[in-house]
Amino acid sequence: MKRYEHWPPNEEAILESIRQSFQSGQWWHSQGAAVRELETRFARMHDARFGLATCNATLALDVLLRGLGIGPGDNVVLPAYSFYSPVYNVVQAGATPVFVDVDPDTLTLDLDQLAALDLTDVKAVIAVHISGSVARLDRLAELCRAAQVQLIEDCAQAHGASYAGRGVGSWGVAGFFSFGGAKLMSSGQGGIITTSDEELYETCYAIVHRGRGVGGGVNRRGILGGNYMLADLAAAMLLPQLDVLNALCEQRARVIDFLEQTLPTIPGCSMLKPYPQVTCRAQYMYSFRYEAAGDDRDALLDRARQRQLPFIPGYNCLADEKRLFNQYAIDRSYPVARAAQTSVIGIFHPYLLHELDYWQDVVEAFAAMVQ
């Protein structure tokens, strides 16, 4: 059975872009041409006015929180089911994370529960697009606007996704994306902020660029910035991946259509349900649920690994994280998030580029293993 071999797939184009950047003699420049092109094109693709590249996505959120003046004494709402990093950022800023359970159909923020919260003392809401799902951005933006709360989109897994025909990362005051690891676009490490708020962009630019202003010289806001810039060679790696991003999303969508027709026929399997307004799903990790009496997900995944089937566990309920975060979960319960951490099965995105005959074999083997 064919297996995932490498990512990203357009290696030759990436190598050629790196070669051209190197031969330009400007690859070492902190204001490199490849970085500027990436920022402009990526922002435009996601319907934002400005893009600001950073050395990684964790720092991108750090920069945004600082740029928005979020720190000690501030509350920030996050989904209880997510990856570790955004909660870490909030705690590092000195702010307090406030967890909200997730919607059972999408595993994104449950907006009924968010609407029931007293948002008077909340400074920001971080919506996480995760597990192939996009948050309900129209209603979320309305709720935050009415409460005068800043909406930040965590788009680390959502390159190219759109809602109601508009790119993610453009619905709130800002969004941020990851270019780390094996994300949908990767330079090993890297990130980018998208925003249409010019004042926030200029503030974050100064933070990233050692206090420089956008047009050169010292910034006009008296900001002491750090050095959080993306290397030009990293941007050169990313530009060819931007060229094929939409085509690869369409290719993955064909496999997902097949999975959503076949997986529900297997006992215990049920699909997540995207909001109807989602016009393009990003699929860093396509997810579904497995809940069967007398069998648990982890035992099933052990059997799947033995048969080399490409299934992995989902994420955790962060309110249960003993490392750091459970101290913030007092007086609240998160039944959907807690159920998801023991029932969700994920498929890593490069496998979704395999042909349908591969997936026919996988689904057949999976069905035989379950039954």
Beta strands, then each sheet from edge to edge (+ up, - down):
strand 1: 50-54
strand 2: 75-79
strand 3: 81-82
strand 4: 96-100
strand 5: 122-128
strand 6: 150-154
strand 7: 162-163
strand 8: 166-167
strand 9: 174-178
strand 10: 191-195
strand 11: 269-271
strand 12: 278-280
strand 13: 285-290
strand 14: 312-313
strand 15: 316-317
strand 16: 344-348
sheet 1: 1+ 10- 9+ 6+ 5+ 2+ 4+
sheet 2: 3+ 15-
sheet 3: 8+ 7- 12+
sheet 4: 11+ 13- 16+ 14-
end
